[in-house]
């Protein structure tokens, strides 16, 4: 027996998946372009998120030679579509997303350079 499909809300609870959906909202992008837009995540992690969204019916994909291109299926979101569009237009939303993405970031954090006092 296969595990139950995740609900739409649980899929959208992930800031990474939400950011991927936002990137694909108005344009078709390759998996590589999506990965380049999210440089703090591995390509494999982006690929897993794309698969989750596609399996839920929120993305459509097409293959062209060795590339796979993705596009959001806005109609699949039903009433959540308007809510998402309003959120993405809001500057506070963009700040919140940036903070959430930084919080969920994996791997080493960039070192912060501290300035040493100069000897005069």
ROVEXDO-729152 format. One record per residue (C-alpha): x, y, z; residue number from 1. Coordinates in Angstrom, 1 decimal. Layout:
# ROVEXDO-729152
     c1     c2     c3 num
      X      Y      Z NUM
...
END
This chain:
# ROVEXDO-729152
     c1     c2     c3 num
    0.0    0.0    0.0   1
    1.4    3.4   -1.0   2
    1.7    6.3    1.6   3
   -1.1    8.8    1.5   4
   -0.7   11.8   -0.8   5
    0.3   15.0    1.0   6
   -2.4   17.6    1.3   7
   -2.1   20.8   -0.7   8
   -1.6   22.9    2.4   9
    1.2   20.7    3.7  10
    2.9   20.9    0.3  11
    2.7   24.7    0.4  12
    4.0   24.8    4.0  13
    7.5   24.3    2.7  14
    9.2   27.7    1.9  15
   11.3   25.9   -0.8  16
    8.3   24.5   -2.6  17
    6.5   27.8   -2.3  18
    9.5   29.6   -3.8  19
    9.7   27.1   -6.7  20
    6.0   27.6   -7.4  21
    6.5   31.4   -7.3  22
    9.4   31.1   -9.8  23
    7.2   29.1  -12.2  24
    4.0   31.1  -11.7  25
    4.5   33.2  -14.9  26
    7.1   31.4  -16.8  27
    8.4   28.0  -17.8  28
   11.9   27.2  -16.5  29
   14.3   24.3  -16.7  30
   15.3   22.4  -13.6  31
   18.7   23.9  -13.9  32
   17.4   27.5  -14.0  33
   15.3   26.8  -10.9  34
   18.4   25.5   -9.2  35
   20.4   28.6  -10.2  36
   17.7   30.8   -8.7  37
   18.1   28.9   -5.4  38
   21.9   28.6   -5.0  39
   21.9   27.5   -1.4  40
   20.2   24.2   -2.2  41
   21.6   21.2   -4.1  42
   20.3   20.3   -7.5  43
   19.1   17.0   -6.0  44
   17.0   18.8   -3.3  45
   15.4   21.0   -6.0  46
   14.7   17.9   -8.1  47
   12.9   16.3   -5.1  48
   10.8   19.4   -4.5  49
    9.9   19.6   -8.2  50
    8.8   15.9   -8.1  51
    6.6   16.5   -5.1  52
    4.9   19.5   -6.7  53
    4.5   17.6  -10.0  54
    3.1   14.5   -8.3  55
    0.5   16.7   -6.5  56
   -0.6   18.1   -9.9  57
    0.7   21.6   -9.2  58
    3.3   21.6  -12.0  59
    3.4   20.3  -15.5  60
    6.6   19.3  -17.1  61
    7.9   18.6  -20.6  62
   11.1   17.1  -21.8  63
   13.2   18.7  -24.6  64
   16.4   16.8  -25.4  65
   18.2   16.3  -22.1  66
   16.4   19.1  -20.3  67
   13.1   19.1  -18.4  68
   11.0   22.3  -18.3  69
    8.4   23.1  -15.6  70
    5.4   25.4  -15.5  71
    2.9   26.0  -12.7  72
   -0.6   24.7  -13.1  73
   -2.4   27.7  -11.5  74
   -5.9   26.2  -11.9  75
   -4.9   23.3   -9.7  76
   -4.7   25.6   -6.7  77
   -8.3   26.6   -6.9  78
   -9.2   29.3   -4.3  79
   -5.6   29.4   -3.0  80
   -4.5   30.9   -6.3  81
   -5.7   34.4   -5.4  82
   -4.2   34.2   -1.9  83
   -0.8   33.2   -3.3  84
   -0.8   35.9   -5.9  85
   -1.6   38.5   -3.3  86
    1.1   37.3   -1.0  87
    3.7   37.3   -3.7  88
    2.9   40.9   -4.6  89
    3.5   42.0   -1.0  90
    7.0   43.3    0.0  91
    6.6   42.0    3.5  92
    6.0   38.5    2.1  93
    9.3   38.7    0.2  94
   11.1   39.6    3.4  95
    9.4   36.8    5.3  96
   10.3   34.3    2.6  97
   14.0   35.4    2.6  98
   14.1   34.9    6.4  99
   12.5   31.4    6.2 100
   14.8   30.3    3.4 101
   17.8   31.4    5.4 102
   16.5   29.6    8.5 103
   16.0   26.3    6.6 104
   19.3   26.5    4.8 105
   21.5   23.5    5.2 106
   25.2   23.2    5.0 107
   27.9   25.6    6.1 108
   26.9   29.2    6.6 109
   29.0   31.9    5.0 110
   31.6   33.3    7.3 111
   31.1   36.8    8.5 112
   34.2   38.9    8.3 113
   35.0   40.9   11.4 114
   37.0   44.0   11.1 115
   40.1   44.1   13.3 116
   41.0   47.5   14.7 117
   43.9   49.2   12.9 118
   47.1   50.0   14.7 119
   47.9   53.6   14.3 120
END
